[in-house]
Amino acid sequence: MPKIGDLVHVRPAYGEDRRVAYGTIVDIKVETDLFSEKYAVLEENTYFHVLCDGEVKTFDDEDYVVEVVNESR
């Protein structure tokens, strides 16, 4: 799992969209949401905040592949 400070390559997990981003992870948020109130099913979402081209972009772990290019110490 990537950590804050890692240099990463981000690309879509599926589909024809070929946009890629390179940047540094500045924050990682893990949120737990109620998926089904009726059945009390929870889902956990991980969001990576990546500094790319002077702008912080947010990527969802389910929709994007986040590959570590260079680990921070």
N, CA and C atoms as an extended XYZ file, in Angstrom:
219
Properties=species:S:1:pos:R:3:atomname:S:1:resname:S:1:resid:I:1 pbc="F F F"
N         0.844       -1.180        0.000 N   MET     1
C         0.000        0.000        0.000 CA  MET     1
C         0.888        1.242        0.000 C   MET     1
N         0.609        2.185       -0.880 N   PRO     2
C         1.386        3.433       -0.906 CA  PRO     2
C         1.211        4.209        0.398 C   PRO     2
N         2.199        5.042        0.701 N   LYS     3
C         2.122        5.865        1.907 CA  LYS     3
C         2.440        7.324        1.556 C   LYS     3
N         2.176        8.203        2.495 N   ILE     4
C         2.404        9.625        2.275 CA  ILE     4
C         3.882        9.864        1.966 C   ILE     4
N         4.140       10.640        0.917 N   GLY     5
C         5.488       10.964        0.506 CA  GLY     5
C         5.986       10.141       -0.668 C   GLY     5
N         5.289        9.050       -1.004 N   ASP     6
C         5.693        8.204       -2.129 CA  ASP     6
C         5.419        8.901       -3.461 C   ASP     6
N         6.325        8.720       -4.417 N   LEU     7
C         6.102        9.157       -5.790 CA  LEU     7
C         5.311        8.056       -6.478 C   LEU     7
N         4.162        8.407       -7.071 N   VAL     8
C         3.271        7.393       -7.636 CA  VAL     8
C         2.889        7.705       -9.081 C   VAL     8
N         2.480        6.655       -9.760 N   HIS     9
C         1.916        6.719      -11.113 CA  HIS     9
C         0.469        6.273      -10.966 C   HIS     9
N        -0.463        7.116      -11.397 N   VAL    10
C        -1.887        6.822      -11.247 CA  VAL    10
C        -2.512        6.692      -12.627 C   VAL    10
N        -3.280        5.608      -12.817 N   ARG    11
C        -3.982        5.398      -14.090 CA  ARG    11
C        -5.344        4.787      -13.795 C   ARG    11
N        -6.299        4.961      -14.713 N   PRO    12
C        -7.623        4.374      -14.505 CA  PRO    12
C        -7.539        2.852      -14.438 C   PRO    12
N        -8.371        2.251      -13.603 N   ALA    13
C        -8.359        0.801      -13.426 CA  ALA    13
C        -8.982        0.086      -14.619 C   ALA    13
N        -9.918        0.729      -15.300 N   TYR    14
C       -10.598        0.112      -16.431 CA  TYR    14
C       -11.116        1.203      -17.350 C   TYR    14
N       -11.539        0.803      -18.533 N   GLY    15
C       -12.114        1.762      -19.482 CA  GLY    15
C       -11.096        2.246      -20.486 C   GLY    15
N       -11.563        3.079      -21.378 N   GLU    16
C       -10.743        3.595      -22.467 CA  GLU    16
C        -9.965        4.846      -22.089 C   GLU    16
N       -10.268        5.424      -20.950 N   ASP    17
C        -9.605        6.651      -20.521 CA  ASP    17
C        -8.136        6.358      -20.249 C   ASP    17
N        -7.244        6.980      -20.988 N   ARG    18
C        -5.814        6.713      -20.860 CA  ARG    18
C        -5.062        7.829      -20.133 C   ARG    18
N        -5.782        8.711      -19.453 N   ARG    19
C        -5.108        9.773      -18.714 CA  ARG    19
C        -4.301        9.170      -17.567 C   ARG    19
N        -3.095        9.619      -17.420 N   VAL    20
C        -2.252        9.164      -16.328 CA  VAL    20
C        -1.741       10.383      -15.576 C   VAL    20
N        -1.325       10.156      -14.351 N   ALA    21
C        -0.778       11.238      -13.541 CA  ALA    21
C         0.407       10.708      -12.758 C   ALA    21
N         1.420       11.546      -12.621 N   TYR    22
C         2.562       11.259      -11.770 CA  TYR    22
C         2.582       12.326      -10.692 C   TYR    22
N         2.837       11.910       -9.455 N   GLY    23
C         2.887       12.892       -8.390 CA  GLY    23
C         3.263       12.273       -7.066 C   GLY    23
N         3.184       13.091       -6.030 N   THR    24
C         3.532       12.677       -4.677 CA  THR    24
C         2.272       12.625       -3.822 C   THR    24
N         2.122       11.547       -3.074 N   ILE    25
C         0.965       11.417       -2.182 CA  ILE    25
C         1.146       12.368       -1.005 C   ILE    25
N         0.149       13.239       -0.808 N   VAL    26
C         0.201       14.199        0.296 CA  VAL    26
C        -0.779       13.842        1.415 C   VAL    26
N        -1.760       12.989        1.119 N   ASP    27
C        -2.726       12.577        2.143 CA  ASP    27
C        -3.429       11.304        1.690 C   ASP    27
N        -3.797       10.471        2.650 N   ILE    28
C        -4.578        9.267        2.382 CA  ILE    28
C        -5.732        9.256        3.373 C   ILE    28
N        -6.936        9.162        2.860 N   LYS    29
C        -8.118        9.119        3.725 CA  LYS    29
C        -8.840        7.799        3.516 C   LYS    29
N        -9.177        7.147        4.616 N   VAL    30
C        -9.956        5.914        4.577 CA  VAL    30
C       -11.284        6.229        5.247 C   VAL    30
N       -12.360        6.102        4.481 N   GLU    31
C       -13.689        6.416        4.997 CA  GLU    31
C       -14.557        5.162        4.992 C   GLU    31
N       -15.332        5.016        6.034 N   THR    32
C       -16.279        3.913        6.129 CA  THR    32
C       -17.680        4.482        5.946 C   THR    32
N       -18.397        3.964        4.957 N   ASP    33
C       -19.739        4.440        4.644 CA  ASP    33
C       -20.736        3.298        4.794 C   ASP    33
N       -21.963        3.667        5.080 N   LEU    34
C       -23.043        2.685        5.148 CA  LEU    34
C       -23.524        2.402        3.735 C   LEU    34
N       -23.285        1.187        3.255 N   PHE    35
C       -23.665        0.814        1.896 CA  PHE    35
C       -25.139        0.441        1.832 C   PHE    35
N       -25.595       -0.338        2.786 N   SER    36
C       -27.004       -0.750        2.828 CA  SER    36
C       -27.522       -0.612        4.247 C   SER    36
N       -28.462        0.305        4.417 N   GLU    37
C       -29.036        0.502        5.734 CA  GLU    37
C       -29.879       -0.696        6.152 C   GLU    37
N       -30.565       -1.284        5.181 N   LYS    38
C       -31.441       -2.421        5.451 CA  LYS    38
C       -30.660       -3.612        6.001 C   LYS    38
N       -29.506       -3.898        5.400 N   TYR    39
C       -28.713       -5.060        5.807 CA  TYR    39
C       -27.495       -4.680        6.648 C   TYR    39
N       -27.347       -3.418        6.966 N   ALA    40
C       -26.238       -2.907        7.774 CA  ALA    40
C       -24.888       -3.323        7.182 C   ALA    40
N       -24.729       -3.081        5.882 N   VAL    41
C       -23.481       -3.398        5.193 CA  VAL    41
C       -22.639       -2.128        5.097 C   VAL    41
N       -21.402       -2.230        5.546 N   LEU    42
C       -20.484       -1.099        5.479 CA  LEU    42
C       -19.489       -1.308        4.344 C   LEU    42
N       -19.060       -0.210        3.734 N   GLU    43
C       -18.007       -0.277        2.724 CA  GLU    43
C       -16.910        0.686        3.125 C   GLU    43
N       -15.679        0.312        2.793 N   GLU    44
C       -14.533        1.143        3.122 CA  GLU    44
C       -13.936        1.687        1.834 C   GLU    44
N       -13.800        3.006        1.753 N   ASN    45
C       -13.235        3.663        0.576 CA  ASN    45
C       -11.916        4.322        0.959 C   ASN    45
N       -10.914        4.150        0.089 N   THR    46
C        -9.612        4.774        0.294 CA  THR    46
C        -9.412        5.828       -0.783 C   THR    46
N        -9.089        7.041       -0.350 N   TYR    47
C        -8.857        8.151       -1.267 CA  TYR    47
C        -7.414        8.624       -1.141 C   TYR    47
N        -6.718        8.705       -2.280 N   PHE    48
C        -5.350        9.192       -2.325 CA  PHE    48
C        -5.366       10.628       -2.834 C   PHE    48
N        -4.753       11.530       -2.097 N   HIS    49
C        -4.611       12.931       -2.504 CA  HIS    49
C        -3.187       13.075       -3.032 C   HIS    49
N        -3.068       13.338       -4.341 N   VAL    50
C        -1.776       13.347       -5.014 CA  VAL    50
C        -1.493       14.739       -5.568 C   VAL    50
N        -0.294       15.246       -5.281 N   LEU    51
C         0.142       16.533       -5.809 CA  LEU    51
C         0.704       16.304       -7.207 C   LEU    51
N        -0.036       16.778       -8.235 N   CYS    52
C         0.349       16.623       -9.646 CA  CYS    52
C         0.327       17.998      -10.302 C   CYS    52
N         1.421       18.402      -10.908 N   ASP    53
C         1.484       19.657      -11.647 CA  ASP    53
C         1.016       20.854      -10.815 C   ASP    53
N         1.381       20.894       -9.539 N   GLY    54
C         1.034       22.015       -8.676 CA  GLY    54
C        -0.395       22.015       -8.179 C   GLY    54
N        -1.102       20.919       -8.366 N   GLU    55
C        -2.510       20.821       -7.977 CA  GLU    55
C        -2.733       19.497       -7.264 C   GLU    55
N        -3.504       19.494       -6.177 N   VAL    56
C        -3.809       18.266       -5.458 CA  VAL    56
C        -5.044       17.634       -6.082 C   VAL    56
N        -4.891       16.403       -6.563 N   LYS    57
C        -5.997       15.662       -7.176 CA  LYS    57
C        -6.321       14.466       -6.295 C   LYS    57
N        -7.606       14.104       -6.248 N   THR    58
C        -8.063       12.999       -5.425 CA  THR    58
C        -8.418       11.804       -6.307 C   THR    58
N        -7.895       10.645       -5.934 N   PHE    59
C        -8.140        9.415       -6.682 CA  PHE    59
C        -8.705        8.356       -5.740 C   PHE    59
N        -9.748        7.670       -6.192 N   ASP    60
C       -10.380        6.601       -5.440 CA  ASP    60
C        -9.646        5.295       -5.724 C   ASP    60
N        -9.431        4.506       -4.693 N   ASP    61
C        -8.700        3.242       -4.826 CA  ASP    61
C        -9.418        2.248       -5.754 C   ASP    61
N       -10.746        2.313       -5.821 N   GLU    62
C       -11.507        1.386       -6.670 CA  GLU    62
C       -11.434        1.741       -8.148 C   GLU    62
N       -11.375        3.024       -8.467 N   ASP    63
C       -11.440        3.466       -9.863 CA  ASP    63
C       -10.073        3.678      -10.506 C   ASP    63
N        -9.025        3.741       -9.690 N   TYR    64
C        -7.682        4.025      -10.213 CA  TYR    64
C        -6.668        3.035       -9.656 C   TYR    64
N        -5.637        2.784      -10.440 N   VAL    65
C        -4.512        1.964      -10.007 CA  VAL    65
C        -3.400        2.924       -9.590 C   VAL    65
N        -2.955        2.804       -8.354 N   VAL    66
C        -1.904        3.663       -7.824 CA  VAL    66
C        -0.654        2.804       -7.658 C   VAL    66
N         0.353        3.059       -8.498 N   GLU    67
C         1.592        2.285       -8.466 CA  GLU    67
C         2.715        3.146       -7.903 C   GLU    67
N         3.447        2.599       -6.965 N   VAL    68
C         4.563        3.332       -6.357 CA  VAL    68
C         5.749        3.299       -7.313 C   VAL    68
N         6.265        4.488       -7.653 N   VAL    69
C         7.435        4.613       -8.512 CA  VAL    69
C         8.683        4.701       -7.660 C   VAL    69
N         8.625        5.476       -6.572 N   ASN    70
C         9.757        5.652       -5.683 CA  ASN    70
C         9.220        5.845       -4.273 C   ASN    70
N         9.672        5.010       -3.339 N   GLU    71
C         9.199        5.093       -1.954 CA  GLU    71
C         9.932        6.173       -1.190 C   GLU    71
N         9.189        6.846       -0.302 N   SER    72
C         9.833        7.791        0.613 CA  SER    72
C        10.395        6.997        1.788 C   SER    72
N        11.264        7.605        2.509 N   ARG    73
C        11.884        6.885        3.628 CA  ARG    73
C        11.110        7.005        4.879 C   ARG    73
